[in-house]
Amino acid sequence: MGVAMILDELAREVFGFLCHQDPARTWEPGGAALAMCARCVGVYAGFALAVPMLAVGSRLGGKVMLWAQGALVVQVAVFGFHLLPAGATLRTLSGQVFAVGVMYFLFRAVRRAESSLGETTGWRLIGYVLGTAAAVIGLQWLVRLDQPWAVTVVDVLALVGLGVFGGLAAVLLVESVTEAKFGHIVEIELPDGSIRRGQILEVDRDKLLIQVFEGTSGIDIPSSCIRILGRGVELALAPDILGRVFGGLGLPRDESPPLIAERWADINGNPINPYARDYP
């Protein structure tokens, strides 16, 4: 028991040092905290390689840099991906192949530039610096989820709870999100594969306030993820809509077959154009 407590305190201190935050407030024994640790360790290790590579400045230094960058990629691939929440883009095979491909492209581009500039020590040192910077960028792309090619998957970092807004709905607070707007619909994927839907109520810089229509009971925060659909609530329009029963999300609530839509329309309607309307 004493060893476990010591290891836990050590983990708190390491997490706080790497992230430059208060360990007592930010440490969580879950996937989100571990993913942040993997992210910080990868970035710090990449920057730490710049010093010995500048000091060596020889052909052996280039080989050492190559092996060190490969070791960092393997380290992130072995540990970082498994620490990410279930359902994240980078846990899929295509996401890993894409990330490693970006890393390889950056490294080869720097090596070609170095060979074209010449074999002098000065240009070689510049090549080492650029190669290390490419390693850092590649590692950041490997462990971050807020890049344009993976922006629809974010971690559920904080659960506000029930009873907000007079107890009408459950609310989630999500941090570190980009490319989200008010009124967009989101899908919350739980560890068991079930999906709950919600709507963005408020956007404050990189923080979102999301209303969950099905409630927040049973949501495992470190293992859940959110997909931002990038559109509001839409209703399917077709002649067969007559006599059907729909819910607030525009989905059928009766036991009839799904509606085949001829077109989709915003459930809130089009905004009023003051210039084109007829005055009374």
C-alpha positions, 0 to 999 in steps of 0.5 A: 500500500505504501509503494502504491501511494508513493507511485501515485504521488510521483505520477502527480508530480511528473504530470504537474511538471510536464504540463506546468499546472497544479497536479492537485487540480489536474490529475485524474487516474484516467485516459484523459490525464494519461493521454496528456502525459504522453503528449507532453513527454513526446514534445519534451523529448523531441526538444531535448534531442536538439541539444545533443544533435547540435553538439555532435555535428557529424555523420554519426550525429545524423544516424543517432538523430534518426534512431532517436526519432524512430524510437520516439515514434515507436514509443508514442505508437506503443504507449500513446495510442493505447492511452487515448480514449476509445473511439479516437481517430488515432486509435484506428489503423488508418489514423496511425498510418497517416500520422507515421506517414506525415512523420516520414514525409517531414524527415525525408524532406529535411534530409533531401534539403540537407543533402542539396545544401552541401556537406559542410558542418554548418549546413549539417547542423542546420539540417539537424535542427530542422530534422529535430523540429520535424520530429517535434511537429510529427510527434505533436501530430501523433498525439493531438486530436485537434488537428484539421484531419481529426477535429471531429473527435475530442475528449470529454474532459469534464462532466457538469452534471444534472440539474442545470437550467432548472433540471430540464436537461443534462449538460457537459462541459468540453474543453480544447475544441476548435471548429464548433459553433452554437447550435451544432449537433454532437454525438457522444459515443460511449465505451459500449458503442451506444450513441447519445445526441446533444446540442451545443448551447454555448461556445466560449473560446475553446470550451463548449457547453453541450446539452445531452438529450438522453441524459448523462447517466452512465457516461464514462468520461475518460473512455467516451468521445464526442463527434461534432457533426457541423450542422444544426437540427434538420428535419427530413421533408417528403410527402410521407411526413404527413401523419408521422410523429417526430421528436425534438431532433427530427427523428421518427418516434412512431414504429413506422419505417424510416422516412425517405427524405427528398430534402433536409431543412433546418428545424428552426427555419430560415432567419428573417430577412428584414429587407425582403419582408412586407411591412404591415 
